[in-house]
Amino acid sequence: MPDDGKITISLDPHTAQQLSERAREEGVSPEQYAAEAIAELMASSSDEPWPPLSISDEELRASIESQRRDIAAGTAKLYGHDEVMAGARAILAKARDAKA
């Protein structure tokens, strides 16, 4: 990565559209929204290691099957879309406030 902290990434069209829409909802540019989201993720206080960015097909199938069993057994904790989005917006607002 260059010393100036700038990077260039390529997004699939769907992800790029989502990024633009969410940035517009927050009243910031897509670049600022992405930078704040990444900064918040990197500042996460979790001591648990992050999962790998890619897994094998076998690992993916096993994970999905495990999750299906948990859902069927009623032991999975499920979150609604609105709850997840409210949490994400709160995290971004907190990060934005911390910068101010």
N, C-alpha and C positions, 0 to 999 in steps of 0.2 A: 504494500500500500504506500502511496506517496506520503511524504511528510506533511503535506497540507491537509490530510484527512479526507480528501475527495476520492470517491470511487465511482465507477460507472457499472451499472447492472442492467441486465436485460430481463424484462418481465413478459410473461405471456399476455396476450391481449385482455383476457378476463381479469387477471390480477391488476394490470395497469388501470383498467376501468374502475375496479373496486377502490384502488388507491386514490384515484382522482375524485371519486364520489365521496369517500370518507374525508379527504382533505377539504373538499368544498364544504361538507357539513361542519367541519371544525373551523372554517374560515382561514385556512392556511394553504400554502402551496403544497403540491404533492411531494416536492423535495423536502420541505420542512416537516411535513407529517411523517414521511419515511424516516428522516433523521431522528426525530423525537421518539418514534416507536423503537428504533434500533437502540438509541441511547437508554431508553427505559429498560429494554430487554437486557442490555449489557450490564446495567446497574442492579439487576435483580439480586436480592440478598440470599437467594436459595443456595444452600451448600450442596444440593444434589447435582450430580453431573447432568449435562444436557444430553438428550438422546442424539444419536447420530443423525446427520442430515439425510442420509439415505440408508435403507435397509434392504436386505435381500427379499425376494418374493416369498421365500419360505418364512422369514421372520414376520413379514407383513401379514401373511395368511394366519399365522399362529396368533398374532396380536388381535386381529379381527375376530377370530374364533373365540379367544379368551373374553373379549369384550361382549360378544354375543351371549356367551354363557352367563356373564355377570348381569347383563340386562334381563335375560330370561329368568334368572334366579331372583331378580329383584334386589340384588346387592350393589348394582352400579348407581353412582350418583350422577344424575342427569341434570343438565343446565339448559334452560331455555335461551333462545337467541337473544331476547331482550336483556336478560340478566348478564349474559356474556358481553354484549356490546356496552351496557352500562358500566360494567367493570373495566373494560378496555378504555372507555372514555374517561373514567375517573383516574386511571393510571396516567393517561396522557395529560390530563389537566394538572395533576400533581407534579408531573415532570416539568410542565410548562411554568407552573407557579414557582417551582424551585429555581428555575433559571432567572426569574424576574427579580 
